[in-house]
């Protein structure tokens, strides 16, 4: 069991207890019965989404504001796009042809 899983389960059961508490409170205060259920379902659904989003932002793999992380660690250099390496002179470049030797033989460099 990885360490984040235990924390996730704690938050999940805490949100379930909070949801039940909200239902009891709303019923005690005299609100319609489905109001408490709607709020409880919203908390039970939105809290794990919020937790997942915060965990992903800590890993820098979620959203557009981060430069590292991402899918398999792409975009870790900060620059977008694909860079190529010339097979003739081993020069790194962007574009169709090598600016140093003019060769079109290239391989992608991630």
N, C-alpha and C positions, 0 to 999 in steps of 0.2 A: 504494500500500500504506500503510495507516494505521499509526501507530507501535505501537499495541497488538497488531497482528497478528504482527509480528516477535517480540515478547516471548512471545506465546501459542505460536508455533511452537517457540521455544527451550524453553519449559516442556514442550511436548508431546513433543519428541524426547528431552529429558532424562528424562522419565518413562518413555519407551520403553527407553532405555538402562538406567535404574534397574530396570525390570521384568526385563529380560534378565539383569542382574547378580544380582537376587534369585533368579531361576530357577537360575542356575549355582551360587550359594551354597547354596541349599536342596538341590540335587542332590549337591553336594560333602559336605554335612553328613549326608546319609543320610536325609533326609525322603522321604516318598512323592512320586512325580513330580507328582501333581496338586496337592499343597500349594503348591509354588512357582508353579505356573500360576495357582492361585486368588489368591494374594497379588499376583502380577504383574498380573493382570486387574483386581483391586480398585484397585491403585495407578494403573493406566493409565486407569481410568474415573473414579475419585474425584478425582484431581488436577486435571483440567480443570474439574470441577464446583466444586471449592474455589476455583480461580482465577477463574472466572466470578462466583462469589458475592462474592469480595473486591473485584473490579472494580465490581460493581453497588453494593456498599455504599459504595464511594468516590464513586460518582455519586449516592448517596442515593436510589436508585430501587428498592431491594430491602428487603423486610422491613417490619415495622411500627414500628420505632424511629425512623425518619426522618420529618421533617415536610415536606421539599421533594422535588423531583423527581417521581417517579411517572409515571403515564401522561400524556404530553404536558405535563408540568409542573403537573398539577392538584395541589391541596392545598398549594400553595406558600405560602399565607397562614397555614397552621397550623390553621385552623378547618375542621372537616368540614362536609359538606353543600353545598347549592347556594344561592347568594345570588341575589336577584332585584333588578331595577331597575324601579321604577314608570314606566310610560309617560306618566303624567299629570304627576307632579311631580318625576321623576328622582331619587327617594329610594331608597337601597339598603336592602334588608331581607330577612329570612327569613320564610317563611310564605305563607299564601294571599292575604291582603289587605294593602295598604299601611297601616302604622300612622299615617301622616301624613294621607292624604286618603281612605282607605277604598276606593280603586279596586282592582279585580281585574285590570286590564290590566297585564301585566308581561312582562319578558323575562329570560331566564337570564343571569347575569353570572358568567363563569369567571375 
